[in-house]
Every structure is written in C-alpha cells, then in structure tokens.
Amino acid sequence: EALDHCNQVFQLAHVLCLVELEDQLTALTAASGITNKTSLARCHVELANYFAAAFLMPYETFLQTAENTAYDIDRISARFAVSY
C-alpha cells in the first residue's frame, strides 16, 4: 500500500523470481563459492532485482526505446512504467 504503482509492479516481479525461480537462484549462488547464509540471501535478493528489471524492461526493447528517446530517462521510465 505504501508503494506507488511502479514500485508495486517491480516488487511483484521481484517476489515472483524469489518464489518461482528459487532453484535457479540457488544454482547460481552455489557456483559462486559464497558460504555465508546472509551473503547468499543478499545475492538472491540482488538477482531477483535484476530479474525484475529485465522482466519489466526487456533489453532489446529497452535499448531501442533509449536510442529513440535520446536516452531521456523520464520518457523511458514512462514507457516501461518504472521509476528511476
């Protein structure tokens, strides 16, 4: 409730990754050599953030939009309904 729409959508994508792709996150972090549980959890959070951004802003579409708008952050944010 405290988040605006853009951040709610991002958080939903973030949680989707944590819930649905847990095995992939575990596989990625297992190969990292990190053994500290707190550090592993942090890696999962950051990977889920990366997933959410990639999910909401697919690279090719994002790049094309960035180039077409002369990298106008406000227009890019509006196009993908994300916050800066």
N, C-alpha and C positions, 0 to 999 in steps of 0.2 A: 504494500500500500504506500509505503514511503517513497518508492521509486517511480520515476516518470516512465512513460510507455517504452521509450527506447531502452532504458536500463532493465525494465521488466523482461523484455524480449531477450536481451543479452543474457540475463540471469537464467531464463528458461533454457536457452541453448547450452549454457554452462552446465546446468544440472542434468540436462539430457545426456551430455557427454559423460558426466560422472556416473550416472546410473546405467546407461545403455552400453557404454564403451569401457567399463571397468577393466575387463580382461586386456584390452589393448593398452590401456594406461599402465597396467601392471607389467605387461610385457615390455613396454618402452622403458619404464623406470628400472626394471630388473636388469636390463642390459647396461644401465648407467653406472653400476658399481656403487651406488649410494646405499648405505645400510641404515642410516639414522631414520627412524619412523617419521619424525617431524619433517625432515628434509624430503622424504618420499611423498608425504602428504602434500607438501608445498609444491613439489613437481607436478603432482596430479592436478592441483588447482591451476597452476600456470598452463599446463597442457590443455585443460578444459577451457581456459580463457582463450587460448589460441584456436581451439576448435570452434568456440562460439563466434569468434571474429571471422574465421574462414567460412563458417556456415552462413553467416549473415552477409558477408561480403566476398563472394567467390572471386578468386584472383583475376581471372581474365576480364570479367565484368567490371570489377573494381578498377583495374588498370585502364580499361577503355574509358570509363567514366572520369577518372582522374585526368587523363590526357584530353578528353573532350571539354573539360571544365577548367583547363589550365591549372589543375591541382587546387581548385577552390574548395577548401575544407568545408565551408558551410554548405555548399551545393552537394558535395559528396556525402556529407552527413545526412542531408535531407533525402538524397536519392536512396540511401540504404537504411534510412530510419534508425540511425545510430547516433550516439553522442560522440563528441570529440574525445 
